[in-house]
Amino acid sequence: MVSMPTPTVLLPLFHATQTCLGVYTGLYSAIAIYNLQQREEQTERAAKYSNTAAHQLHKTRTTQTSGALATISSTLCSIILAIGPTGGKKLPLFLSLANAAGIILAYRHIADFWRHKVKVPFFQDYNEGIRASNQMLQAFQILSGTWIFAAVVYLWPGLTL
């Protein structure tokens, strides 16, 4: 009779998969930041004369920062849970809930700003920044789902680690 793998085998593999997804999401974050920084000098000059431009620059920076921080946190926590001994359910549950909440908050913050941005002709780098930001949002949906699933697993009665 073939026995099922234990949670102590499956959970580290699951968190290793989360790590890969976090790196994938981080790639889109880095692409977005790089492309949007290509126009930052022009935007800073415009911000000196326009409150709207200054506000847009501030929102661009804060949304990209929140995306990068949520991605870094998720990736680091998934590495910790994949390779480290947990010694129980409390730490993994806390990290799962914290990352799910952090990614959902970052998603909302980023989506509120970037979802309705239109592409601008002749500004290829800016348009690529918008595209990468929207792809990062799609990856955030999957990533937050994995953390919610992990939290449910850690809350499961009778699960011993």
Secondary structure, DSSP 4 states (H G I P E B T S, - for coil): -PPPPPHHHHHHHHHHHHHHHHHHHHHHHHHHHHHHHTTHHHHHHHHTT-HHHHHHHHHHHHHHHHHHHHHHHHHHHHHHHHHS---SSHHHHHHHHHHHHHHHHHHHHHHHHHTTPPP-TT-HHHHHHHHHHHHHHHHHHHHHHHHHHHHHHHH-TT---
